[in-house]
Amino acid sequence: MKKRIVLSTYNGFPDRNVGGPNKVVFEMLNSESYVNFDYLFVSESFQYNFQSTDDIINYKSAISSSVKLGNSLYNQQKIYRKIVQHPIYLRYFHSKARKKLKKKSTTLLNYDLFHAHDVYSYRCLYKSRVPSILSIHSKGPIIQELVSNYGSSKILKQYITNLDKDELKILDYTDFITFPSYAAMDLFCELKGIGKKSNFRVVYNGIDIKYIESVKPINFTLGLPYTPDIKILSVSEHTKEKNIDKLILSIQVLKEKYSIKPYCIIVGKGYLTDSLRKIVEEKKLKEEIYFVPFLNNDEIIGLMKACDIFLMTSENVVFDMVILEALASGTTIIANNKGGNKEIIKNGINGYLFEELTPDYIAQIIFSSRKISYEKIYNSILPFSVSQMSENYHNIYRELI
C-alpha cells in the first residue's frame, strides 16, 4: 500500500519557473514515479493531490485565477511588487496566511508523514501525531532571510521575533531537518548559535538534466549594436548580499582595462533594482548591460546555453539550483569561493571560483578563464540529479514510516 505524504510551502504552488521551495517541490513531484508514495501539496493559496504522473500536467488547471493574476503582476509590474513587499501589507498577509494554513492543519491527520519546505508552513500545519521533516532552503535562519529581504522593519519586528522563537522550538520536535548543503547547515548553526544535531541531514537539490538538455539556445545577439567578445549571464534577486553592483563594475573593468566588448544580461528584480540601473547609467554601460525582471525557466536555460559565462557574485551561498542548471547547460561558471559553491564547483575543473569579491579581481578571472569541456562539466552534475535528490528524501521517509 502506498504511503501518503504532505508536502508544504508557505505560499504559491509547485513551479519550475520560480526559485526556492516551490521549485524544489516541483522537481520532486515531476520526477516521482508514484509507485510507493502519493502526495498532497498544501500552501496558503493552493492544495492538490498528486497521485500519478498525469497530475504534474493537470494540476495547474486547479490554480485559481486570482493566484495566477497575483503571480503575473508580481513578475511583471514594479508598482505591484512594491505594494506587496511593504511591511504593512506583509504584516496583513502573514496574519491571513497563518489563519488559512491553520484551518488546513487537520488534513495532516489522514497522512503518514509531513514534509514542510519552509518554517512558515511547518509552524502552521504541524500536528504532533504525524512524523515530520523540515527542509530549510533559506540562507540561514528565517529571521536572516526576512531582514535581508525587507530590512529591520519596526512594523514586522514582533512577527519576526515570534518567528525566530518558533523556529528554535521546531528544531526540538521535528524528526529530521534537512539542508541543501553542508555550507547551509554550518551557516544555520552559526547564525542560530546552536550545535549540529543528530537529526540534521544534507540533501542536495537536484535538477532535471534531460529537460535541460532538451532546451535550445536563444540567439539574442542579432539585434545588438555590436558583436560581443564575451556574453555573460547573471540570475539572482537584487538584494545586498547578491553584490550585483560589483558585477556591474566588473563589466566596466572588462571594457576599460581589458579592452574587450562584454555583453551582460542580468535577470532578476528586488529592492535594489533602481539603484543598480543608476550605476549602469552613471558608468555609461547601457549598451553592455541589459536588465530583465523575469524569465521562464526554459528561457533562462536557453540564455545559459547561448552565453559564455554564468557569473554569480553572491555571498552566503547555501546551494543555488541555478548554478547546477548553468553547469548542465554547458556554461562556464564563475562564482564566489564561499559556501555551497565549493561543494559543486572545483576550481579550474568544472568552473572558476574567485577569492576576492572586487570588480578588478572578478574581471581578471573572467578575462583569464577558458571554456571548459562539456564532458568535464556533465560528469560533475550527475550527483545532483533530481532523481538522486528524490531518492535521498525517500530514504528519510522510509526511516520514519
C-alpha positions as a Markdown table, in Angstrom:
| # | Residue | x | y | z |
|---|---|---|---|---|
| 1 | Met | 0.0 | 0.0 | 0.0 |
| 2 | Lys | 1.3 | 3.4 | -1.0 |
| 3 | Lys | 2.3 | 5.8 | 1.8 |
| 4 | Arg | 0.7 | 9.3 | 1.8 |
| 5 | Ile | 2.9 | 12.3 | 2.2 |
| 6 | Val | 2.0 | 16.0 | 2.8 |
| 7 | Leu | 4.4 | 18.5 | 1.1 |
| 8 | Ser | 4.0 | 22.1 | 2.1 |
| 9 | Thr | 5.3 | 25.6 | 1.3 |
| 10 | Tyr | 4.0 | 28.8 | 2.7 |
| 11 | Asn | 2.6 | 30.4 | -0.4 |
| 12 | Gly | 2.2 | 29.6 | -4.1 |
| 13 | Phe | 2.3 | 26.3 | -5.9 |
| 14 | Pro | 4.9 | 23.9 | -7.3 |
| 15 | Asp | 6.6 | 25.7 | -10.2 |
| 16 | Arg | 9.8 | 25.3 | -12.2 |
| 17 | Asn | 9.8 | 29.0 | -13.0 |
| 18 | Val | 10.4 | 30.3 | -9.5 |
| 19 | Gly | 13.2 | 29.7 | -7.0 |
| 20 | Gly | 13.2 | 28.3 | -3.5 |
| 21 | Pro | 10.9 | 25.7 | -2.0 |
| 22 | Asn | 8.2 | 25.7 | -4.8 |
| 23 | Lys | 10.9 | 24.9 | -7.4 |
| 24 | Val | 12.3 | 22.1 | -5.3 |
| 25 | Val | 8.8 | 20.6 | -4.7 |
| 26 | Phe | 8.0 | 20.8 | -8.4 |
| 27 | Glu | 11.2 | 18.9 | -9.3 |
| 28 | Met | 10.4 | 16.3 | -6.7 |
| 29 | Leu | 6.8 | 15.8 | -8.0 |
| 30 | Asn | 7.9 | 15.9 | -11.6 |
| 31 | Ser | 10.5 | 13.1 | -11.1 |
| 32 | Glu | 8.2 | 10.9 | -8.9 |
| 33 | Ser | 7.1 | 7.5 | -10.2 |
| 34 | Tyr | 4.1 | 7.4 | -7.7 |
| 35 | Val | 4.7 | 3.7 | -7.1 |
| 36 | Asn | 5.4 | 4.0 | -3.4 |
| 37 | Phe | 4.1 | 7.4 | -2.4 |
| 38 | Asp | 1.2 | 9.7 | -3.0 |
| 39 | Tyr | 1.4 | 13.4 | -2.2 |
| 40 | Leu | -0.8 | 16.2 | -1.0 |
| 41 | Phe | 0.7 | 19.6 | -1.7 |
| 42 | Val | -0.5 | 22.4 | 0.7 |
| 43 | Ser | 0.1 | 26.1 | 0.8 |
| 44 | Glu | -2.0 | 29.0 | 2.0 |
| 45 | Ser | -3.2 | 29.6 | -1.6 |
| 46 | Phe | -3.3 | 26.1 | -3.1 |
| 47 | Gln | -4.0 | 22.5 | -2.4 |
| 48 | Tyr | -3.7 | 19.5 | -4.7 |
| 49 | Asn | -3.4 | 15.7 | -4.6 |
| 50 | Phe | -0.6 | 14.2 | -6.7 |
| 51 | Gln | -1.2 | 10.5 | -7.3 |
| 52 | Ser | 0.1 | 9.9 | -10.8 |
| 53 | Thr | 2.4 | 11.3 | -13.4 |
| 54 | Asp | -0.6 | 12.9 | -15.1 |
| 55 | Asp | -1.2 | 15.2 | -12.1 |
| 56 | Ile | 2.1 | 17.1 | -12.8 |
| 57 | Ile | 0.4 | 18.2 | -16.1 |
| 58 | Asn | -3.1 | 18.6 | -14.8 |
| 59 | Tyr | -2.6 | 20.5 | -11.5 |
| 60 | Lys | -2.2 | 24.0 | -13.0 |
| 61 | Ser | -5.9 | 23.9 | -14.1 |
| 62 | Ala | -6.8 | 23.9 | -10.4 |
| 63 | Ile | -4.9 | 27.1 | -9.6 |
| 64 | Ser | -7.3 | 29.9 | -9.1 |
| 65 | Ser | -7.3 | 32.8 | -11.5 |
| 66 | Ser | -6.6 | 35.2 | -8.6 |
| 67 | Val | -3.4 | 33.3 | -7.7 |
| 68 | Lys | -2.3 | 33.3 | -11.3 |
| 69 | Leu | -3.0 | 37.0 | -11.7 |
| 70 | Gly | -1.0 | 37.8 | -8.5 |
| 71 | Asn | 2.0 | 35.8 | -9.8 |
| 72 | Ser | 1.8 | 37.6 | -13.1 |
| 73 | Leu | 1.6 | 41.0 | -11.6 |
| 74 | Tyr | 4.4 | 40.3 | -9.2 |
| 75 | Asn | 6.7 | 39.2 | -12.0 |
| 76 | Gln | 5.8 | 42.0 | -14.4 |
| 77 | Gln | 4.7 | 45.0 | -12.5 |
| 78 | Lys | 7.1 | 47.0 | -10.4 |
| 79 | Ile | 4.4 | 49.0 | -8.6 |
| 80 | Tyr | 2.6 | 45.8 | -7.6 |
| 81 | Arg | 5.9 | 44.3 | -6.1 |
| 82 | Lys | 6.4 | 47.5 | -4.1 |
| 83 | Ile | 2.9 | 47.2 | -2.6 |
| 84 | Val | 3.1 | 43.5 | -1.6 |
| 85 | Gln | 6.6 | 43.9 | -0.2 |
| 86 | His | 5.7 | 46.8 | 2.0 |
| 87 | Pro | 5.8 | 45.9 | 5.7 |
| 88 | Ile | 2.2 | 46.9 | 6.3 |
| 89 | Tyr | 1.0 | 44.6 | 3.6 |
| 90 | Leu | 3.3 | 41.9 | 4.7 |
| 91 | Arg | 2.0 | 42.0 | 8.3 |
| 92 | Tyr | -1.5 | 41.7 | 6.9 |
| 93 | Phe | -0.6 | 38.8 | 4.6 |
| 94 | His | 1.3 | 36.8 | 7.2 |
| 95 | Ser | -1.7 | 37.1 | 9.6 |
| 96 | Lys | -4.1 | 36.0 | 6.8 |
| 97 | Ala | -1.9 | 33.2 | 5.6 |
| 98 | Arg | -1.4 | 31.7 | 9.0 |
| 99 | Lys | -5.1 | 31.5 | 9.6 |
| 100 | Lys | -5.7 | 29.8 | 6.3 |
| 101 | Leu | -3.0 | 27.3 | 6.9 |
| 102 | Lys | -4.2 | 26.6 | 10.5 |
| 103 | Lys | -7.6 | 25.6 | 9.0 |
| 104 | Lys | -5.9 | 23.1 | 6.8 |
| 105 | Ser | -3.8 | 21.5 | 9.5 |
| 106 | Thr | -6.3 | 18.8 | 10.4 |
| 107 | Thr | -5.7 | 17.3 | 7.0 |
| 108 | Leu | -2.4 | 16.0 | 8.2 |
| 109 | Leu | -4.0 | 13.5 | 10.5 |
| 110 | Asn | -5.1 | 11.5 | 7.4 |
| 111 | Tyr | -1.5 | 11.2 | 6.2 |
| 112 | Asp | 1.6 | 9.2 | 7.1 |
| 113 | Leu | 4.2 | 11.9 | 7.0 |
| 114 | Phe | 4.5 | 15.7 | 6.9 |
| 115 | His | 7.4 | 17.2 | 4.9 |
| 116 | Ala | 7.5 | 21.0 | 5.1 |
| 117 | His | 9.8 | 23.0 | 2.9 |
| 118 | Asp | 9.9 | 26.2 | 5.0 |
| 119 | Val | 9.5 | 27.2 | 8.6 |
| 120 | Tyr | 6.4 | 29.3 | 7.9 |
| 121 | Ser | 4.2 | 26.4 | 6.7 |
| 122 | Tyr | 5.6 | 24.0 | 9.3 |
| 123 | Arg | 4.6 | 26.2 | 12.3 |
| 124 | Cys | 1.1 | 26.5 | 10.9 |
| 125 | Leu | 0.4 | 22.9 | 9.8 |
| 126 | Tyr | 2.4 | 20.7 | 12.3 |
| 127 | Lys | 0.5 | 18.0 | 14.2 |
| 128 | Ser | 2.4 | 16.1 | 16.9 |
| 129 | Arg | 0.9 | 12.7 | 15.9 |
| 130 | Val | 2.4 | 12.8 | 12.4 |
| 131 | Pro | 6.1 | 12.2 | 11.7 |
| 132 | Ser | 7.6 | 15.3 | 10.3 |
| 133 | Ile | 10.6 | 16.6 | 8.2 |
| 134 | Leu | 11.5 | 20.3 | 7.8 |
| 135 | Ser | 13.7 | 21.2 | 4.8 |
| 136 | Ile | 15.4 | 24.5 | 5.2 |
| 137 | His | 16.1 | 26.2 | 1.9 |
| 138 | Ser | 16.7 | 29.7 | 3.2 |
| 139 | Lys | 20.1 | 31.3 | 3.7 |
| 140 | Gly | 20.4 | 30.7 | 7.4 |
| 141 | Pro | 17.6 | 31.1 | 10.0 |
| 142 | Ile | 14.4 | 32.5 | 8.7 |
| 143 | Ile | 15.0 | 35.8 | 10.6 |
| 144 | Gln | 18.1 | 36.3 | 8.4 |
| 145 | Glu | 16.1 | 36.0 | 5.2 |
| 146 | Leu | 13.4 | 38.3 | 6.4 |
| 147 | Val | 15.8 | 41.1 | 7.4 |
| 148 | Ser | 17.8 | 40.6 | 4.2 |
| 149 | Asn | 14.7 | 41.0 | 2.0 |
| 150 | Tyr | 12.7 | 43.6 | 4.0 |
| 151 | Gly | 15.1 | 45.3 | 6.4 |
| 152 | Ser | 14.7 | 45.8 | 10.1 |
| 153 | Ser | 11.1 | 47.0 | 9.9 |
| 154 | Lys | 9.5 | 48.1 | 13.2 |
| 155 | Ile | 6.2 | 47.1 | 11.8 |
| 156 | Leu | 7.4 | 43.5 | 11.4 |
| 157 | Lys | 9.5 | 43.4 | 14.5 |
| 158 | Gln | 7.1 | 41.4 | 16.7 |
| 159 | Tyr | 6.3 | 39.0 | 13.9 |
| 160 | Ile | 10.0 | 38.4 | 13.2 |
| 161 | Thr | 10.7 | 37.9 | 16.9 |
| 162 | Asn | 7.9 | 35.3 | 17.3 |
| 163 | Leu | 9.0 | 33.5 | 14.1 |
| 164 | Asp | 12.6 | 33.3 | 15.4 |
| 165 | Lys | 11.4 | 31.8 | 18.7 |
| 166 | Asp | 9.1 | 29.3 | 16.9 |
| 167 | Glu | 11.9 | 28.2 | 14.6 |
| 168 | Leu | 14.0 | 27.3 | 17.7 |
| 169 | Lys | 11.2 | 25.3 | 19.2 |
| 170 | Ile | 10.6 | 23.5 | 15.9 |
| 171 | Leu | 14.2 | 22.2 | 16.0 |
| 172 | Asp | 13.4 | 20.2 | 19.1 |
| 173 | Tyr | 10.3 | 18.3 | 17.9 |
| 174 | Thr | 11.0 | 17.8 | 14.2 |
| 175 | Asp | 12.1 | 14.2 | 13.4 |
| 176 | Phe | 14.5 | 15.3 | 10.7 |
| 177 | Ile | 15.8 | 18.7 | 9.4 |
| 178 | Thr | 17.4 | 18.8 | 6.0 |
| 179 | Phe | 19.7 | 21.4 | 4.4 |
| 180 | Pro | 20.7 | 21.7 | 0.7 |
| 181 | Ser | 24.4 | 21.7 | 1.5 |
| 182 | Tyr | 26.9 | 21.3 | 4.4 |
| 183 | Ala | 27.6 | 25.0 | 4.0 |
| 184 | Ala | 23.9 | 25.7 | 4.6 |
| 185 | Met | 23.9 | 23.6 | 7.7 |
| 186 | Asp | 27.0 | 25.3 | 9.1 |
| 187 | Leu | 25.6 | 28.8 | 8.3 |
| 188 | Phe | 22.3 | 28.0 | 10.0 |
| 189 | Cys | 24.0 | 26.6 | 13.2 |
| 190 | Glu | 26.4 | 29.6 | 13.3 |
| 191 | Leu | 23.7 | 32.3 | 13.0 |
| 192 | Lys | 21.3 | 30.4 | 15.3 |
| 193 | Gly | 24.0 | 29.9 | 17.9 |
| 194 | Ile | 23.5 | 26.1 | 18.1 |
| 195 | Gly | 25.5 | 23.0 | 17.5 |
| 196 | Lys | 24.7 | 20.4 | 14.9 |
| 197 | Lys | 22.0 | 17.9 | 16.0 |
| 198 | Ser | 21.8 | 14.2 | 15.3 |
| 199 | Asn | 18.7 | 14.6 | 13.2 |
| 200 | Phe | 20.3 | 17.1 | 10.8 |
| 201 | Arg | 20.7 | 15.7 | 7.2 |
| 202 | Val | 22.1 | 17.1 | 4.0 |
| 203 | Val | 20.0 | 16.5 | 0.8 |
| 204 | Tyr | 21.5 | 18.2 | -2.2 |
| 205 | Asn | 19.0 | 19.9 | -4.5 |
| 206 | Gly | 18.6 | 18.2 | -7.9 |
| 207 | Ile | 17.9 | 19.3 | -11.4 |
| 208 | Asp | 16.2 | 17.6 | -14.4 |
| 209 | Ile | 19.2 | 17.0 | -16.7 |
| 210 | Lys | 17.1 | 15.6 | -19.5 |
| 211 | Tyr | 14.8 | 18.6 | -19.5 |
| 212 | Ile | 17.8 | 21.0 | -19.6 |
| 213 | Glu | 19.3 | 19.0 | -22.5 |
| 214 | Ser | 16.1 | 19.4 | -24.5 |
| 215 | Val | 16.1 | 23.3 | -24.3 |
| 216 | Lys | 17.5 | 25.1 | -27.3 |
| 217 | Pro | 19.9 | 28.1 | -27.1 |
| 218 | Ile | 18.4 | 31.6 | -27.5 |
| 219 | Asn | 20.2 | 33.7 | -30.1 |
| 220 | Phe | 19.9 | 37.1 | -28.5 |
| 221 | Thr | 22.8 | 38.9 | -30.3 |
| 222 | Leu | 21.1 | 39.6 | -33.6 |
| 223 | Gly | 19.7 | 43.0 | -32.5 |
| 224 | Leu | 22.8 | 44.2 | -30.6 |
| 225 | Pro | 24.6 | 47.3 | -31.8 |
| 226 | Tyr | 27.9 | 45.4 | -31.7 |
| 227 | Thr | 29.3 | 41.9 | -31.7 |
| 228 | Pro | 30.2 | 40.9 | -28.1 |
| 229 | Asp | 33.6 | 39.4 | -27.4 |
| 230 | Ile | 32.1 | 37.7 | -24.4 |
| 231 | Lys | 28.5 | 37.0 | -23.3 |
| 232 | Ile | 27.7 | 36.9 | -19.6 |
| 233 | Leu | 24.5 | 36.0 | -17.7 |
| 234 | Ser | 23.5 | 36.6 | -14.1 |
| 235 | Val | 20.3 | 35.4 | -12.5 |
| 236 | Ser | 19.5 | 36.5 | -8.9 |
| 237 | Glu | 17.4 | 38.7 | -6.7 |
| 238 | His | 18.6 | 42.3 | -6.4 |
| 239 | Thr | 19.5 | 42.3 | -2.8 |
| 240 | Lys | 22.6 | 43.4 | -0.9 |
| 241 | Glu | 24.2 | 40.0 | -0.5 |
| 242 | Lys | 24.0 | 39.3 | -4.2 |
| 243 | Asn | 26.6 | 42.0 | -5.0 |
| 244 | Ile | 25.1 | 42.9 | -8.4 |
| 245 | Asp | 26.8 | 46.3 | -8.0 |
| 246 | Lys | 30.2 | 44.6 | -8.1 |
| 247 | Leu | 29.2 | 42.5 | -11.0 |
| 248 | Ile | 28.3 | 45.7 | -12.9 |
| 249 | Leu | 31.6 | 47.4 | -12.1 |
| 250 | Ser | 33.5 | 44.2 | -13.2 |
| 251 | Ile | 31.8 | 44.7 | -16.7 |
| 252 | Gln | 33.2 | 48.3 | -16.7 |
| 253 | Val | 36.7 | 46.9 | -15.9 |
| 254 | Leu | 36.5 | 44.4 | -18.7 |
| 255 | Lys | 35.6 | 47.2 | -21.1 |
| 256 | Glu | 38.1 | 49.8 | -20.0 |
| 257 | Lys | 41.1 | 47.8 | -18.6 |
| 258 | Tyr | 41.0 | 44.8 | -20.9 |
| 259 | Ser | 39.6 | 46.5 | -24.0 |
| 260 | Ile | 37.1 | 43.8 | -24.7 |
| 261 | Lys | 33.4 | 44.1 | -25.6 |
| 262 | Pro | 31.3 | 42.3 | -23.0 |
| 263 | Tyr | 27.5 | 42.0 | -23.0 |
| 264 | Cys | 25.8 | 41.1 | -19.8 |
| 265 | Ile | 22.2 | 40.1 | -19.2 |
| 266 | Ile | 21.0 | 40.5 | -15.6 |
| 267 | Val | 17.8 | 38.5 | -14.9 |
| 268 | Gly | 16.1 | 39.4 | -11.6 |
| 269 | Lys | 14.4 | 42.0 | -9.5 |
| 270 | Gly | 14.4 | 43.4 | -6.0 |
| 271 | Tyr | 14.6 | 46.4 | -3.8 |
| 272 | Leu | 18.0 | 47.4 | -5.3 |
| 273 | Thr | 16.9 | 47.3 | -8.9 |
| 274 | Asp | 16.6 | 51.1 | -9.3 |
| 275 | Ser | 19.9 | 51.8 | -7.7 |
| 276 | Leu | 21.6 | 49.2 | -9.9 |
| 277 | Arg | 20.1 | 50.8 | -13.0 |
| 278 | Lys | 21.5 | 54.1 | -11.9 |
| 279 | Ile | 25.0 | 52.6 | -11.6 |
| 280 | Val | 24.7 | 51.4 | -15.2 |
| 281 | Glu | 23.7 | 54.8 | -16.4 |
| 282 | Glu | 26.5 | 56.6 | -14.4 |
| 283 | Lys | 29.1 | 54.2 | -15.7 |
| 284 | Lys | 27.8 | 54.5 | -19.3 |
| 285 | Leu | 27.2 | 50.8 | -19.6 |
| 286 | Lys | 23.6 | 50.9 | -21.1 |
| 287 | Glu | 24.8 | 49.2 | -24.3 |
| 288 | Glu | 26.7 | 46.5 | -22.4 |
| 289 | Ile | 24.2 | 45.6 | -19.7 |
| 290 | Tyr | 20.6 | 44.6 | -20.1 |
| 291 | Phe | 18.1 | 44.1 | -17.2 |
| 292 | Val | 15.3 | 41.6 | -17.4 |
| 293 | Pro | 12.9 | 41.4 | -14.4 |
| 294 | Phe | 11.6 | 37.8 | -15.0 |
| 295 | Leu | 12.0 | 35.0 | -17.5 |
| 296 | Asn | 10.5 | 31.5 | -17.5 |
| 297 | Asn | 12.9 | 28.6 | -16.7 |
| 298 | Asp | 13.3 | 27.4 | -20.3 |
| 299 | Glu | 14.1 | 31.0 | -21.4 |
| 300 | Ile | 16.8 | 31.2 | -18.7 |
| 301 | Ile | 18.2 | 27.8 | -19.7 |
| 302 | Gly | 18.2 | 29.0 | -23.4 |
| 303 | Leu | 20.2 | 32.0 | -22.4 |
| 304 | Met | 22.7 | 29.9 | -20.4 |
| 305 | Lys | 23.3 | 27.8 | -23.5 |
| 306 | Ala | 23.9 | 30.9 | -25.6 |
| 307 | Cys | 26.2 | 32.7 | -23.1 |
| 308 | Asp | 29.9 | 32.1 | -22.5 |
| 309 | Ile | 29.9 | 32.7 | -18.7 |
| 310 | Phe | 27.4 | 32.4 | -15.9 |
| 311 | Leu | 28.5 | 34.9 | -13.2 |
| 312 | Met | 27.4 | 34.5 | -9.6 |
| 313 | Thr | 28.7 | 37.2 | -7.1 |
| 314 | Ser | 26.5 | 36.2 | -4.1 |
| 315 | Glu | 27.7 | 36.0 | -0.5 |
| 316 | Asn | 26.5 | 33.4 | 2.0 |
| 317 | Val | 25.6 | 31.0 | -0.8 |
| 318 | Val | 23.9 | 27.9 | 0.6 |
| 319 | Phe | 23.2 | 26.0 | -2.6 |
| 320 | Asp | 21.8 | 27.7 | -5.7 |
| 321 | Met | 20.0 | 25.4 | -8.2 |
| 322 | Val | 20.7 | 28.0 | -10.9 |
| 323 | Ile | 24.4 | 27.0 | -10.6 |
| 324 | Leu | 23.5 | 23.4 | -11.4 |
| 325 | Glu | 21.3 | 24.5 | -14.3 |
| 326 | Ala | 24.1 | 26.5 | -15.7 |
| 327 | Leu | 26.5 | 23.6 | -15.4 |
| 328 | Ala | 24.0 | 21.3 | -17.1 |
| 329 | Ser | 23.7 | 23.9 | -19.9 |
| 330 | Gly | 27.5 | 23.7 | -20.5 |
| 331 | Thr | 28.1 | 27.3 | -19.5 |
| 332 | Thr | 31.4 | 28.2 | -17.8 |
| 333 | Ile | 30.6 | 29.1 | -14.2 |
| 334 | Ile | 32.4 | 31.9 | -12.3 |
| 335 | Ala | 31.3 | 32.2 | -8.7 |
| 336 | Asn | 32.4 | 33.3 | -5.2 |
| 337 | Asn | 34.6 | 30.8 | -3.4 |
| 338 | Lys | 32.2 | 30.7 | -0.5 |
| 339 | Gly | 29.5 | 28.4 | 1.0 |
| 340 | Gly | 27.8 | 25.8 | -1.1 |
| 341 | Asn | 29.6 | 26.8 | -4.3 |
| 342 | Lys | 32.7 | 24.9 | -3.1 |
| 343 | Glu | 30.6 | 21.7 | -2.9 |
| 344 | Ile | 29.7 | 22.0 | -6.6 |
| 345 | Ile | 32.5 | 23.9 | -8.4 |
| 346 | Lys | 36.0 | 22.6 | -8.4 |
| 347 | Asn | 38.2 | 25.5 | -9.5 |
| 348 | Gly | 39.6 | 25.0 | -13.0 |
| 349 | Ile | 37.9 | 21.7 | -13.5 |
| 350 | Asn | 34.2 | 22.4 | -13.9 |
| 351 | Gly | 34.2 | 26.2 | -13.3 |
| 352 | Tyr | 36.1 | 29.0 | -11.6 |
| 353 | Leu | 36.0 | 30.4 | -8.1 |
| 354 | Phe | 37.2 | 33.9 | -7.1 |
| 355 | Glu | 38.8 | 34.6 | -3.8 |
| 356 | Glu | 38.3 | 38.4 | -3.7 |
| 357 | Leu | 34.9 | 40.0 | -4.2 |
| 358 | Thr | 36.2 | 43.0 | -6.0 |
| 359 | Pro | 35.4 | 44.2 | -9.6 |
| 360 | Asp | 39.0 | 44.1 | -10.6 |
| 361 | Tyr | 39.5 | 40.5 | -9.4 |
| 362 | Ile | 36.2 | 39.3 | -10.9 |
| 363 | Ala | 37.1 | 40.9 | -14.2 |
| 364 | Gln | 40.6 | 39.3 | -14.1 |
| 365 | Ile | 39.0 | 35.8 | -13.6 |
| 366 | Ile | 36.6 | 36.4 | -16.5 |
| 367 | Phe | 39.3 | 37.6 | -18.8 |
| 368 | Ser | 41.7 | 34.7 | -18.0 |
| 369 | Ser | 39.0 | 32.0 | -17.9 |
| 370 | Arg | 38.9 | 29.3 | -20.6 |
| 371 | Lys | 36.0 | 27.3 | -22.0 |
| 372 | Ile | 35.7 | 24.1 | -20.0 |
| 373 | Ser | 34.8 | 20.9 | -21.9 |
| 374 | Tyr | 31.1 | 19.8 | -21.6 |
| 375 | Glu | 32.3 | 16.3 | -20.7 |
| 376 | Lys | 34.0 | 17.5 | -17.5 |
| 377 | Ile | 31.0 | 19.7 | -16.6 |
| 378 | Tyr | 28.5 | 16.9 | -17.3 |
| 379 | Asn | 30.3 | 14.4 | -15.1 |
| 380 | Ser | 30.3 | 16.8 | -12.2 |
| 381 | Ile | 26.5 | 17.3 | -12.2 |
| 382 | Leu | 25.5 | 13.6 | -12.1 |
| 383 | Pro | 25.4 | 13.5 | -8.3 |
| 384 | Phe | 23.0 | 16.5 | -8.4 |
| 385 | Ser | 20.2 | 14.9 | -10.5 |
| 386 | Val | 16.6 | 15.3 | -9.4 |
| 387 | Ser | 16.2 | 11.5 | -9.2 |
| 388 | Gln | 19.1 | 11.4 | -6.7 |
| 389 | Met | 17.5 | 14.2 | -4.6 |
| 390 | Ser | 14.2 | 12.4 | -4.6 |
| 391 | Glu | 15.8 | 9.1 | -3.6 |
| 392 | Asn | 17.6 | 10.8 | -0.7 |
| 393 | Tyr | 14.3 | 12.2 | 0.5 |
| 394 | His | 12.6 | 8.8 | 0.1 |
| 395 | Asn | 15.3 | 7.2 | 2.2 |
| 396 | Ile | 14.5 | 9.6 | 5.1 |
| 397 | Tyr | 10.8 | 8.9 | 4.6 |
| 398 | Arg | 11.4 | 5.1 | 5.0 |
| 399 | Glu | 13.2 | 5.8 | 8.3 |
| 400 | Leu | 10.0 | 7.3 | 9.6 |
| 401 | Ile | 7.2 | 5.3 | 8.1 |
